[in-house]
Amino acid sequence: CDVGAGVPISFWEEARKALDQVNQNVILLSESDRPDDQLQAFDINYNFQGFLTLRSVIRDGQSASKVRETWEQTKQTFPHGARLLRFSDNHDWRRAVLQFGDRGAMAASILNFTLDGIPFLYNGQEVADCTPTHWLSSAPIQWPEHSDRNDSETAKETLQKYKTLFAMRNKYASLTSGDLVWINNSLPEDVLSFLRKKGDEEILVILNLSNRNAHVTIDLPVMDYSSVDNLLTGGKTYFQLYSGRVSADLSAYEAIVGERIPLEPLQSIHQ
């Protein structure tokens, strides 16, 4: 519903009741960030403040800690369990790859796929499309195997990364319906760190949102998180044992998204 907040909420609540009588599986998305939308009318809201904050960090160099601050403010404002759309690209702004660069745009998407909420891709984003957006015209996606794009290799690599992100969310319930727990770190101006948890499943996310290398220490005991199964690159990622806390070296816009590997219990020793 375009500019949903431009219409009184009472209209949408009445419309929702009427729609449910026809099809109870209908999903209503409000292009607004009005907290009352999801009380009785809508299923999902756009998260404009989240996007604007993320843009201020990646594009303008603001502190990464602002992403956490905005998340916490939104949690206090919206109803418990509200669903928010996580996006970094749509028809109202310049393409993410143009605003953030290729690596910055991918970092934004990794964040949107690991935060709570619903990740959103805009037409062509999955192949790093730089085509200027215009909501009144059609722009078919230039899939790399069916086009003569000069950057076809970049398109293929980007598409594979998004396939990995989708597969990751399909596999791990903690990313779609688990709790989110923020974890403090030694470089809050550059790095975000949090856990997604559901039952025994735990996913650790460490994301450098700056354009510089970072050596960061995460406020988690390394004996509990000495290594993780890396969901982005495959294989295991090991953390440095000497610090007592989880420490990692990240290049600009690099992320570690990993499933916790429980330590094997010590075997009894008999003499």
C-alpha positions in Angstrom: 0.0 0.0 0.0 1.8 3.0 -1.3 2.3 5.8 1.3 0.1 3.8 3.7 0.3 6.4 6.4 -1.2 8.9 4.1 -4.6 7.3 4.7 -6.2 7.1 8.2 -5.5 3.8 10.0 -9.3 3.3 10.5 -9.7 2.8 6.7 -7.0 0.1 6.6 -8.5 -1.7 9.6 -11.9 -1.7 8.0 -10.3 -2.9 4.7 -8.4 -5.7 6.4 -11.6 -7.1 7.9 -13.2 -7.1 4.5 -10.2 -8.7 2.8 -10.0 -11.4 5.5 -13.6 -12.4 4.6 -12.4 -13.1 1.0 -8.9 -14.5 1.6 -7.4 -14.9 5.1 -3.9 -15.6 3.5 -3.6 -12.1 2.1 -0.5 -10.2 3.2 -0.6 -6.4 3.6 2.6 -4.4 3.4 2.5 -0.7 4.4 5.0 1.7 2.8 5.2 3.6 6.0 6.7 3.3 9.4 3.6 4.1 11.4 3.7 1.9 14.5 -0.1 1.5 14.7 -0.2 -0.1 11.3 0.4 -3.6 12.7 -2.1 -3.5 15.5 -5.1 -4.6 13.4 -4.4 -3.8 9.7 -1.0 -4.6 8.2 1.4 -7.5 8.4 4.6 -5.7 7.5 5.9 -2.2 7.5 8.8 -0.6 5.6 11.7 0.3 7.9 12.7 3.8 6.6 14.6 4.8 9.7 16.6 1.7 9.6 17.6 2.3 6.0 18.4 6.0 6.5 20.6 5.1 9.5 22.4 2.4 7.6 23.0 4.8 4.7 24.4 7.4 7.1 26.9 4.8 8.3 28.1 3.2 5.0 27.8 6.2 2.8 28.5 9.1 5.2 30.8 7.5 7.7 28.6 7.8 10.8 29.3 5.4 13.7 28.0 1.9 13.2 26.6 2.1 16.7 23.8 4.2 15.3 22.4 1.1 13.7 22.0 -0.5 17.1 20.5 2.7 18.6 17.9 2.9 15.8 17.0 -0.8 16.2 16.5 -0.3 20.0 14.4 2.8 19.5 12.2 1.0 16.9 11.7 -1.9 19.3 10.4 0.5 21.9 8.0 2.1 19.4 6.5 -0.7 17.4 4.2 -3.4 18.8 5.9 -6.6 20.1 6.5 -9.0 17.3 6.0 -6.4 14.5 7.5 -7.3 11.2 9.8 -4.8 9.5 11.2 -4.8 6.0 15.0 -4.6 5.8 16.1 -3.0 2.6 19.1 -1.1 1.2 17.8 -0.5 -2.4 14.4 0.7 -3.8 13.0 3.0 -6.5 13.1 6.1 -4.3 16.9 6.3 -4.0 20.1 5.7 -6.0 21.1 2.1 -6.4 22.9 0.6 -3.4 26.0 -0.3 -5.5 26.3 3.3 -6.5 25.8 4.8 -3.1 27.8 2.2 -1.1 30.1 0.5 -3.7 30.0 -3.2 -4.3 31.4 -4.3 -1.0 29.4 -1.8 1.0 26.2 -2.8 -0.7 26.9 -6.5 0.1 27.6 -5.6 3.7 24.3 -3.9 3.9 22.5 -6.9 2.5 24.3 -9.3 4.9 23.1 -7.1 7.8 19.5 -7.1 6.4 19.5 -10.9 6.0 20.8 -11.5 9.6 18.8 -8.9 11.6 15.3 -9.7 12.7 12.7 -8.7 10.1 12.2 -9.5 6.5 15.0 -8.9 3.9 13.9 -7.2 0.7 15.6 -7.1 -2.7 14.9 -4.6 -5.3 14.8 -5.4 -9.0 18.3 -6.3 -10.2 19.9 -5.9 -6.8 20.8 -9.6 -6.9 23.1 -9.1 -9.9 24.6 -5.7 -8.8 22.5 -3.8 -11.3 23.4 -0.1 -11.6 20.5 0.8 -13.9 18.9 4.1 -12.6 15.5 3.4 -11.0 12.3 4.9 -12.2 9.0 3.7 -10.8 7.0 4.5 -14.0 9.2 2.4 -16.3 10.1 -1.3 -16.6 13.7 -2.4 -16.3 14.1 -6.2 -16.9 16.8 -7.9 -14.9 20.0 -8.4 -16.9 20.8 -12.0 -15.8 24.5 -12.6 -16.5 24.0 -15.8 -18.5 21.6 -14.0 -20.9 23.3 -10.7 -21.4 26.4 -9.1 -22.8 27.1 -7.0 -19.7 30.8 -5.9 -19.4 30.6 -6.8 -15.7 29.1 -10.2 -16.1 31.6 -11.8 -13.7 30.7 -9.4 -11.0 27.0 -10.1 -11.7 27.6 -13.9 -11.4 29.6 -13.5 -8.1 26.9 -11.2 -6.7 24.1 -13.6 -7.6 25.9 -16.5 -6.0 26.3 -14.5 -2.8 22.6 -13.7 -2.6 21.8 -17.4 -3.2 24.0 -18.2 -0.2 22.1 -15.6 1.9 18.7 -17.1 0.9 19.9 -20.6 1.6 21.2 -19.5 4.9 17.9 -18.0 6.0 15.9 -21.0 4.7 18.1 -23.4 6.8 18.4 -21.6 10.1 15.2 -20.8 12.1 17.2 -18.5 14.4 17.5 -16.1 11.5 13.8 -16.0 10.7 12.2 -16.3 14.1 14.9 -16.3 16.7 15.9 -13.7 19.3 18.5 -11.0 18.6 21.0 -10.3 21.3 23.4 -7.4 20.8 27.0 -8.1 21.9 29.4 -5.2 22.8 32.7 -5.0 21.1 35.9 -2.9 21.2 35.1 -0.9 17.9 31.5 0.1 18.1 32.1 3.0 15.7 33.0 0.5 12.9 31.7 -3.0 13.8 28.3 -4.5 14.7 28.2 -7.8 16.6 25.1 -9.8 17.7 23.7 -13.2 18.2 20.6 -14.8 16.7 19.3 -17.5 19.0 16.6 -20.1 18.9 16.7 -23.2 21.1 20.2 -24.7 20.9 20.9 -22.9 17.6 23.1 -19.8 17.8 24.4 -17.7 15.0 27.2 -15.2 15.6 27.3 -12.1 13.3 30.3 -9.8 13.2 30.1 -7.1 10.5 32.6 -4.3 9.7 30.6 -1.4 8.3 33.6 0.8 7.7 35.9 1.3 4.7 39.0 0.3 6.8 40.5 -2.8 8.3 39.5 -3.6 11.8 40.9 -5.8 14.6 38.0 -6.2 17.0 37.3 -8.0 20.3 33.8 -9.2 20.9 32.4 -9.5 24.5 32.0 -13.2 24.3 34.2 -15.8 26.0 36.4 -17.5 23.4 36.1 -20.8 25.2 32.4 -20.8 24.2 33.0 -19.5 20.7 36.5 -20.7 19.8 35.3 -21.5 16.3 32.1 -21.2 14.1 30.9 -22.9 10.9 31.2 -19.9 8.5 27.8 -19.7 6.7 29.1 -17.2 4.1 32.3 -18.9 2.9 32.0 -22.4 4.1 34.5 -24.1 6.4 35.4 -23.1 10.0 36.5 -19.7 11.3 38.7 -19.9 14.3 39.1 -17.1 16.9 42.3 -16.2 18.7 42.6 -17.9 22.1 45.1 -15.6 23.8 42.7 -12.7 24.5 40.1 -14.6 26.5 37.4 -13.0 24.3 36.5 -13.6 20.7 38.8 -11.5 18.5 38.8 -11.2 14.7 40.5 -9.3 11.9 38.1 -8.0 9.3 38.9 -6.2 6.1 36.7 -3.3 5.0 33.0 -4.3 4.9 33.9 -7.9 5.7 31.4 -10.1 7.7 31.6 -13.3 9.7 28.3 -15.1 10.0 28.8 -18.4 11.8 27.0 -21.1 13.6 28.4 -21.8 17.1 30.2 -25.2 17.4 29.6 -26.6 20.9 32.8 -27.7 22.6 33.1 -31.5 23.0 32.7 -32.6 26.7 35.9 -33.7 28.3 36.3 -37.4 28.7 36.8 -38.8 32.2 40.3 -39.7 33.1 40.9 -42.9 35.1 44.2 -43.9 36.7 
